[in-house]
Amino acid sequence: MTENKSITVTKSARAVTFSTFMSSDAVKQKVNEMIGSKDGQRFMTTIISAVSTNPNLAKCEHSTILSAALQGEALKLSPSNQLGHYYLVPYDDNKNHRIVAQFQMGYKGYIQLAMRSGQYKDLDVMDIREGEYKGKDKFTGKPVIEFIEDDDEREELPIVGYFAYFELLNGFRKSLYWSKAKMEKHAMQYSKGYASDVKKGNQYTFWSKDFNGMAYKTMLRQLLSKWAVMSIEMQTAMTTDMAVINDNGYEYVDNQPEETMPEQTPEERYAAIPLNNEEPEPEDPKAVEQLQQQTISF
């Protein structure tokens, strides 16, 4: 199940809580049709719980949360932060004056999909410490790594790069090394949110909060997309990663040209997002009634 999924709701319907949105007959019917009644109930409970513990996510357009979560379910991955398969990430889309949920793969999700394909004998990604990278083999051009054996000594050294490799069951191998400077340049170029964080000294994005985790994912995407055996699930994950899923397909809101995103202060960007101790907005009875009459399209 890898088809595009999105739910369109009327504008006033967004005033209701996400729990009410998910409890509507129309949404429950569609979830049950796509997932089944037994797994559908599990799915709805898991997603409602995830949103209830994240006030920033609760402010996103409900349809984008559900569409992103359905994509994760289609890939049979878990939204659990402990497992790190995929995440529902709030993003303040200034261009369209809205807050949306991105579907964002975790590096462990990519490993899960690769191993599930049954084509891999080994697959791993890791950081490289100072003194471990010895350059490239002069004949093959492959990175030469000599790991420091003492783990305690190794942990004390600074990270200078990242290394990923895989070996298929048929014996084919490939490895990739990026310096930390190259990874930083990549993050600045492809995540406008991270570039804004660096410029303003904020820590809103995953790149700012967990640079190594995002670096691991980037290494796997670069390695697997160019040289590996990719299942249909893996291809879908690559395509939908970091996208907002809607009626028109996939929208990569964090990759817009700089000039399309109006300059705002951190206070302005997140003014609409409540703090943990803020009370949720009361539900609009008319919006609840209108929610029952919403149009849903997949």
VEXBA-784999 format. One line per field, with one value per residue (C-alpha): residue number from 1; residue in one letter; chain; x negated, y, z. Coordinates in pm, 1 decimal. Last residue first. Layout:
<sites>
num	NUM_...
residuo	A_...
cadena	A_...
px	X_...
py	Y_...
pz	Z_...
</sites>
This chain:
<sites>
num	298_297_296_295_294_293_292_291_290_289_288_287_286_285_284_283_282_281_280_279_278_277_276_275_274_273_272_271_270_269_268_267_266_265_264_263_262_261_260_259_258_257_256_255_254_253_252_251_250_249_248_247_246_245_244_243_242_241_240_239_238_237_236_235_234_233_232_231_230_229_228_227_226_225_224_223_222_221_220_219_218_217_216_215_214_213_212_211_210_209_208_207_206_205_204_203_202_201_200_199_198_197_196_195_194_193_192_191_190_189_188_187_186_185_184_183_182_181_180_179_178_177_176_175_174_173_172_171_170_169_168_167_166_165_164_163_162_161_160_159_158_157_156_155_154_153_152_151_150_149_148_147_146_145_144_143_142_141_140_139_138_137_136_135_134_133_132_131_130_129_128_127_126_125_124_123_122_121_120_119_118_117_116_115_114_113_112_111_110_109_108_107_106_105_104_103_102_101_100_99_98_97_96_95_94_93_92_91_90_89_88_87_86_85_84_83_82_81_80_79_78_77_76_75_74_73_72_71_70_69_68_67_66_65_64_63_62_61_60_59_58_57_56_55_54_53_52_51_50_49_48_47_46_45_44_43_42_41_40_39_38_37_36_35_34_33_32_31_30_29_28_27_26_25_24_23_22_21_20_19_18_17_16_15_14_13_12_11_10_9_8_7_6_5_4_3_2_1
residuo	F_S_I_T_Q_Q_Q_L_Q_E_V_A_K_P_D_E_P_E_P_E_E_N_N_L_P_I_A_A_Y_R_E_E_P_T_Q_E_P_M_T_E_E_P_Q_N_D_V_Y_E_Y_G_N_D_N_I_V_A_M_D_T_T_M_A_T_Q_M_E_I_S_M_V_A_W_K_S_L_L_Q_R_L_M_T_K_Y_A_M_G_N_F_D_K_S_W_F_T_Y_Q_N_G_K_K_V_D_S_A_Y_G_K_S_Y_Q_M_A_H_K_E_M_K_A_K_S_W_Y_L_S_K_R_F_G_N_L_L_E_F_Y_A_F_Y_G_V_I_P_L_E_E_R_E_D_D_D_E_I_F_E_I_V_P_K_G_T_F_K_D_K_G_K_Y_E_G_E_R_I_D_M_V_D_L_D_K_Y_Q_G_S_R_M_A_L_Q_I_Y_G_K_Y_G_M_Q_F_Q_A_V_I_R_H_N_K_N_D_D_Y_P_V_L_Y_Y_H_G_L_Q_N_S_P_S_L_K_L_A_E_G_Q_L_A_A_S_L_I_T_S_H_E_C_K_A_L_N_P_N_T_S_V_A_S_I_I_T_T_M_F_R_Q_G_D_K_S_G_I_M_E_N_V_K_Q_K_V_A_D_S_S_M_F_T_S_F_T_V_A_R_A_S_K_T_V_T_I_S_K_N_E_T_M
cadena	A_A_A_A_A_A_A_A_A_A_A_A_A_A_A_A_A_A_A_A_A_A_A_A_A_A_A_A_A_A_A_A_A_A_A_A_A_A_A_A_A_A_A_A_A_A_A_A_A_A_A_A_A_A_A_A_A_A_A_A_A_A_A_A_A_A_A_A_A_A_A_A_A_A_A_A_A_A_A_A_A_A_A_A_A_A_A_A_A_A_A_A_A_A_A_A_A_A_A_A_A_A_A_A_A_A_A_A_A_A_A_A_A_A_A_A_A_A_A_A_A_A_A_A_A_A_A_A_A_A_A_A_A_A_A_A_A_A_A_A_A_A_A_A_A_A_A_A_A_A_A_A_A_A_A_A_A_A_A_A_A_A_A_A_A_A_A_A_A_A_A_A_A_A_A_A_A_A_A_A_A_A_A_A_A_A_A_A_A_A_A_A_A_A_A_A_A_A_A_A_A_A_A_A_A_A_A_A_A_A_A_A_A_A_A_A_A_A_A_A_A_A_A_A_A_A_A_A_A_A_A_A_A_A_A_A_A_A_A_A_A_A_A_A_A_A_A_A_A_A_A_A_A_A_A_A_A_A_A_A_A_A_A_A_A_A_A_A_A_A_A_A_A_A_A_A_A_A_A_A_A_A_A_A_A_A_A_A_A_A_A_A_A_A_A_A_A_A
px	740.1_1020.9_1240.0_1507.2_1633.2_1994.3_1915.9_1655.3_1926.8_2098.8_1772.7_1702.9_2047.0_1982.0_1646.2_1411.8_1244.7_876.7_631.7_503.0_143.8_-109.2_-296.6_-333.2_-99.7_-210.6_-56.6_-340.2_-594.7_-724.9_-657.5_-860.4_-1139.4_-1158.4_-1029.3_-1178.3_-935.7_-1003.2_-990.3_-1330.9_-1508.4_-1398.3_-1169.2_-1319.4_-1143.9_-801.2_-863.5_-513.5_-407.9_-96.1_165.9_423.3_174.4_-137.7_-384.9_-726.0_-1043.3_-1068.7_-793.7_-1017.1_-1284.8_-1020.6_-841.6_-1165.0_-1234.1_-885.8_-922.9_-1247.5_-1583.6_-1894.7_-2180.8_-2416.5_-2285.5_-1974.0_-2130.5_-2446.2_-2304.9_-1995.0_-2203.3_-2446.2_-2161.1_-1995.8_-2318.8_-2364.2_-2007.8_-2082.6_-2416.9_-2262.1_-1995.2_-1836.8_-1973.3_-1925.1_-1591.1_-1477.4_-1383.3_-1716.5_-1771.1_-2088.0_-1942.2_-2160.5_-2213.5_-1842.1_-1753.4_-1991.9_-1831.6_-1485.4_-1609.2_-1715.3_-1886.1_-2180.1_-2260.8_-2229.3_-2459.1_-2720.4_-2714.4_-2754.8_-3054.3_-3212.7_-3148.8_-3346.9_-3155.7_-3246.1_-3067.6_-3087.1_-2976.3_-2975.0_-2843.1_-2874.6_-2550.4_-2391.8_-2445.9_-2703.1_-2640.1_-2839.7_-2807.6_-3070.6_-3037.7_-3292.3_-3516.0_-3353.0_-3565.8_-3756.1_-3647.7_-3423.3_-3720.6_-3922.7_-3632.0_-3571.1_-3934.3_-3967.6_-4017.9_-3879.6_-4098.6_-3897.2_-4010.0_-3753.0_-3726.8_-3913.8_-3991.3_-4364.8_-4488.7_-4262.3_-4110.9_-4203.6_-4305.2_-3984.9_-4023.2_-4238.7_-3951.3_-3636.6_-3408.7_-3034.2_-2835.9_-2617.1_-2547.0_-2425.2_-2511.4_-2396.9_-2132.5_-1879.5_-1604.8_-1389.4_-1313.7_-1678.3_-1653.0_-1319.5_-1443.2_-1768.9_-1572.2_-1349.3_-1655.5_-1773.6_-1449.4_-1196.4_-1010.1_-646.2_-589.7_-298.9_-166.4_-135.3_20.4_-39.6_-105.9_-457.6_-516.2_-487.7_-558.0_-659.8_-550.0_-730.5_-554.6_-847.1_-969.8_-1147.0_-1303.1_-1219.2_-1210.3_-1031.2_-750.6_-597.4_-627.5_-686.6_-465.3_-543.1_-171.0_-151.6_-415.9_-222.7_96.6_-76.5_-174.4_181.0_327.8_100.1_151.2_530.3_521.6_356.3_83.5_152.5_149.7_-204.2_-328.9_-142.4_-317.1_-186.8_169.5_40.6_-142.3_152.7_394.8_154.5_124.3_496.7_585.5_338.8_450.5_813.3_728.7_529.5_847.8_1090.5_878.4_600.5_738.5_1111.4_1082.6_900.1_1163.8_1452.6_1287.6_1230.2_1589.7_1738.3_1552.9_1335.1_1009.3_1123.8_1244.5_902.9_733.0_919.8_1171.3_1080.6_951.1_1310.4_1336.8_1107.7_1295.4_1112.2_908.3_757.1_449.7_308.1_65.0_34.6_-210.7_0.0
py	986.1_1240.6_1334.8_1599.3_1723.4_1685.7_1555.1_1827.6_2087.6_1985.5_2013.4_2350.1_2475.3_2364.7_2552.3_2363.4_2550.7_2637.0_2419.2_2549.5_2669.6_2494.9_2319.5_2638.4_2711.0_2748.3_3050.0_3283.5_3037.6_3230.7_3571.6_3495.7_3338.6_3668.6_3675.7_3716.6_3613.5_3273.0_3284.6_3454.8_3163.1_2914.4_2645.0_2328.3_2316.6_2308.3_1992.8_1929.4_1578.8_1489.1_1744.5_1628.8_1655.4_1499.2_1741.9_1605.0_1544.5_1183.7_1108.7_1018.9_829.1_636.6_543.8_417.1_211.3_59.9_-27.6_-205.7_-45.8_-249.8_-16.4_210.5_564.6_579.6_358.1_561.6_913.7_823.9_630.3_919.6_1168.1_954.4_933.3_1312.1_1367.7_1156.3_1332.1_1680.1_1602.7_1925.0_2164.3_1935.9_1830.0_2192.2_2451.8_2519.6_2892.9_3103.2_3335.3_3247.3_2886.6_2832.0_3002.6_2773.7_2481.9_2584.9_2640.9_2278.0_2170.8_2410.0_2453.7_2080.3_1998.0_2250.4_2097.6_1750.9_1865.6_2016.5_1692.8_1507.8_1259.6_894.2_631.7_254.4_-6.9_-383.1_-647.4_-998.1_-1148.8_-1114.6_-741.1_-547.3_-197.0_102.7_437.3_671.8_1016.3_1289.1_1477.1_1391.4_1509.8_1261.0_1167.9_887.7_717.7_698.0_533.9_296.8_180.6_23.4_343.8_268.1_272.2_397.6_406.1_559.0_399.9_560.7_216.3_244.1_520.9_409.8_728.8_920.6_787.2_869.3_751.6_1037.4_1248.2_1044.1_901.4_883.7_576.3_407.6_37.3_-226.5_-595.7_-904.5_-709.6_-833.4_-955.5_-648.7_-613.8_-529.2_-223.7_-109.6_-131.0_46.7_329.8_351.8_362.6_669.9_847.3_933.2_1263.3_1308.3_1679.7_1822.2_2164.7_2510.5_2765.7_3102.5_2964.1_3105.1_3101.5_2722.0_2673.4_2308.8_2046.7_1709.8_1373.5_1135.3_808.6_488.7_630.2_333.9_543.1_827.7_586.4_667.5_300.1_172.9_-51.9_150.7_214.1_302.4_571.9_712.6_702.1_909.7_1174.1_1189.9_1212.5_1493.6_1682.1_1656.5_1793.5_2118.7_2156.9_2308.3_1967.2_1910.3_2204.3_2078.9_1738.7_1486.5_1489.4_1446.7_1121.3_984.2_1062.3_888.5_570.9_544.0_593.7_329.4_73.1_129.5_96.5_-221.4_-396.3_-217.9_-254.2_-29.4_148.9_95.6_135.0_465.4_585.1_495.3_648.9_975.0_1001.2_899.8_1173.4_1052.1_1154.1_1516.2_1510.9_1389.0_1650.6_1923.9_2139.4_2473.6_2294.9_2240.2_2609.2_2560.8_2268.3_1940.6_1768.6_1431.6_1298.3_966.0_886.7_514.8_291.4_0.0
pz	-129.9_-106.9_190.3_173.3_509.0_624.3_973.7_1008.5_947.5_1270.6_1462.7_1300.0_1402.5_1761.6_1765.4_1993.0_2274.6_2211.3_2398.7_2734.6_2738.7_2962.3_2683.0_2481.1_2193.3_1826.5_1653.0_1752.1_1612.2_1310.9_1467.7_1781.4_1576.3_1380.6_1027.2_679.4_408.7_247.1_-132.0_-153.3_14.2_-248.3_-105.4_36.4_372.7_205.5_3.3_-132.1_-231.4_-428.2_-528.5_-275.3_10.2_160.5_317.3_228.3_429.9_304.1_51.5_-242.2_-51.0_144.4_-177.3_-331.6_-19.5_-27.9_-397.2_-307.7_-373.5_-447.4_-366.2_-559.5_-596.6_-377.3_-111.4_-51.7_-64.5_135.5_388.6_432.9_470.0_736.2_936.3_905.0_1029.3_1337.0_1387.1_1368.9_1628.5_1755.9_1494.4_1194.6_1341.7_1316.5_1579.7_1744.4_1706.0_1671.9_1408.7_1109.5_1213.4_1273.1_942.4_754.7_939.9_825.7_471.7_465.1_142.5_118.7_488.9_549.8_256.0_374.0_722.4_574.9_370.1_682.7_874.1_608.9_396.8_345.7_134.9_107.1_-144.8_-153.7_-394.0_-247.8_-381.2_-36.1_-57.2_144.1_271.7_386.0_560.1_705.4_860.6_934.8_1178.0_1510.8_1803.5_2023.5_2376.4_2254.0_2087.2_2407.3_2587.5_2295.9_2276.8_1932.3_1731.2_1386.7_1079.9_782.0_418.7_185.1_-161.7_-449.7_-591.1_-667.9_-437.1_-151.4_-17.0_299.3_639.6_830.3_1190.8_1326.0_1458.8_1492.4_1223.2_1282.4_1188.9_926.6_881.0_637.3_614.8_424.7_237.4_-18.2_216.6_148.7_520.0_582.2_357.7_498.3_858.4_775.7_615.9_923.1_1148.7_957.8_1045.8_777.6_789.1_695.2_738.7_935.0_841.8_995.3_762.6_601.7_250.7_214.3_588.0_612.3_983.4_996.8_1248.8_1212.3_1219.1_1256.9_1107.8_1212.1_1528.6_1751.6_2070.5_1895.1_1809.2_1469.1_1368.4_1016.1_804.1_489.3_442.1_811.3_766.7_472.1_675.6_943.7_689.7_551.4_901.9_1011.3_684.3_716.6_1068.1_968.4_1227.7_1570.7_1743.9_1615.7_1820.9_2129.1_2111.0_2363.8_2227.5_1871.1_1944.1_2142.6_1859.8_1618.9_1826.8_1901.9_1535.4_1416.3_1672.8_1575.0_1207.3_1267.4_1381.9_1146.1_833.4_704.7_400.4_447.3_824.2_784.2_535.9_765.0_1069.4_881.7_761.1_1096.4_1281.8_1567.7_1398.6_1373.1_1732.5_1848.6_1632.2_1812.9_1629.5_1470.7_1159.1_1051.7_965.9_665.7_517.0_509.4_240.8_323.5_155.4_47.8_-232.7_-305.1_-123.4_0.0
</sites>
